[in-house]
Amino acid sequence: MQSRQMTECSDGTMVFYRVKLGKFFDISNPDTATEQSIERFLLQFKNPGNRHAYFRAIRTFYNWREHRFGLPSPMVNMKAPRLGKLIMPSLEYEQVLTLIQKANNNRDKAIIALFTESGMRLSELTNIRVQDIDWNNSIIKTIGKGNKEGFAPFGAMSEQYLKQWLAEYNPNSCGIWGLNKWGITTMLRRLDEKTGLPCNPHTFRRTFACLLRKAGVDTMTIKDLGRWESLEMVQRYTRSVTFHDSLKLYKAPLS
């Protein structure tokens, strides 16, 4: 799959397509599949999120095939499976402080603080180099999905632990952590087991969005700060923000 859609995908996204399409191709012939046979394939997945993920992967394949070879897609009239509005976990401010307190060293504390204050994806945070950090403006240059260059903000707590870590560690040109993404993931998993709190890059990215939303930051600004491509993604990430959270920010228009 060499279309622009596919060549700009991250490694993780390519794994997603290989796994989902691999299972589909194992039991279906893509050249003879029909709308009905694809529906039957999808119905075997009881979890709505999983079913929706397979639908997206298969539709992307047929869109690519149509664009590349002019072959009609059997999914033209298919509607995406209904996806329940799941509320995925995010952390409260105090819980983030607990994770930082329980972390073993300044490196791990810096990683947790930076995940929360910047909303960085795992790949973005893993690949930070010293020269990417703009201390004067409190931003870090990132390379995100599709090799897109962007910038991520950070705050005083991240700056504190980053400077403490860099004073201890002499990073090379490859990165400031001395860890690859699997090392960071393993560290977070151990902290999860130690504290019982959800501790992974996706949770921190949701936490970034939710804490900003609870502080009164509008979704368009959160989208730009977190380098999301759509407002829909921000709304999905902030579903745990309740009416009562928003009520704290309410100012009566006539009062």
Secondary structure, DSSP 8 states (H G I E B T S, - for coil): --SHHHHT--HHHHHHHHHHHHHHHHH--TTT--HHHHHHHHHT--SHHHHHHHHHHHHHHHHHHHHHH----TTTT---------------HHHHHHHHHHSSSHHHHHHHHHHHHH---HHHHHT--GGGEETTTTEEEEE-GGG-EEEEE--HHHHHHHHHHHHH---BTTBSSS--HHHHHHHHHHHHHHH-S--SHHHHHHHHHHHHHHTT--HHHHHHHHT-S-HHHHHHHTTT--HHHHHTT---TT-
